[in-house]
């Protein structure tokens, strides 16, 4: 299908190309173009389904009406759902979203930040990797609006929107204890990002309150390894610790491999072991039995992150850093 240009509109409306340009760019009245001509050009543009060139508009105005969204893994349902809401909110404000995944690779994340800077995006929403502080400092120095989601750096003065990970983990562990579980394990990764530390701390503190904490019941999986090796590590760990009667997985991808491991081991849920995982997933709802989760407030996080970003983009000088905690929800299903 032929791309419609302002020349096509000028021909159809029987006016000059410059007249169309002025009208399309909202300068018709300023250039003393009569209201009937302005209306005619607008009607022809609509009839021909004219869409302005983003590149040409950017060169003219310095604005791309675009946002860079950098997440850990767009194939992970949590990040995919988060991205969908962010895109919907941005679309309502007539902004485009450029998606990027880091795979929790610091070097890759730095490259993506540079690429999006070159694309002249107007703001950034980022799930930062462990060593990204310098790149975020650069964005702040360049006065680029930026909001962090899911995780943040404790000493950096940048707005973020995250779930209250500590409270979510603390409440889930208490729930397992109230259900009579005595030997509760936790499965974490080796990233040492702040959200994972807070989740583990909530688990620890809940158990320590009752004198039940046992540091030997913590398993740490390498983030960058493959699924089969994670399953093998879980099988080894639970075979070594047969007294475990409950487990808290601190991310849904770990919960999913845990379920595969338990199936291979012949574990019955919840008869042999109770299970709760962070971050809901369609597979948890379809599993037999269904799996209890700590669900993140995805819509709240997404909407608030766009709100904070737009506030910066509207008036960066007047904007004040906000650090927002959103409460998660313990969804109790059949696995406890």
Secondary structure, 3 states (H helix, E strand, C coil): CCCCCHHHHHHHHCCCHHHHHHHHCCCCCCCCCCHHHHHHHHHHHHHCCCCCCHHHHHHHHCCCCEEEEEECCCCCHHHHHHHHHHHHHHHHCCCEEEEEECCCCHHHHHHHHHHHHHCCCCEEEECCCCCCHHHHHHHHHCCCEEEEECCCCCCCCCEEEEECHHHHHHHHHHHHHHCCCCCEEEEEECCCCHHHHHHHHHHHHHHHHCCCCCHHHEEEECCCCCHHHHHHHHHHHHHHCCCCCEEEECCHHHHHHHHHHHHHHCCCCCCCCEEEEECCCHHHHHCCCCCEEEECCHHHHHHHHHHHHHHHHHCCCCCCCCEEEECCEEECCCCC
